[in-house]
């Protein structure tokens, strides 16, 4: 009975990894690049663009949350110990770039060159400060593997 249960749990983890997590990882890499390109387009055109940043944060957060909440899906993090730190760092990077794009869009809602310059500088500051805070946080509290093994202890 235990072997059958174990087989189905492993199969569920593999299926979820292939169907949901591979695309999630690709989106976690791709979305910050697109957000930075959008910030460049906003700067070039002088107009705010459509903002789907919060939708991406919600979608990716839901997929990552499901993989952590369902014990059968969580097995993928035990089999691939590098996956959880990677997902955690990339997700925070998506949040940082999404907030930066929100700030940039807000600044470009009104056609004023001085306002555009201020909000572009603020956008750059959001990215830099966000990355610095992320680095400080992970320096203080190391990214742990799902199994609880701390990187610092190795």
Secondary structure, DSSP 8 states (H G I E B T S, - for coil): -HHHHHHHHHHHHHHHIIIIIHHHHHHHHHHHHHHHHHHHHHHHH-S-----HHHHHHHHHHHHHHHHHSHHHHHHHHHSTHHHHHHHHHHHHHHHHHHHHHHHHHHTSS--HHHHHHHHHHHHHHHHHHHHHHHHHHHHS--B-TT--BGGG-
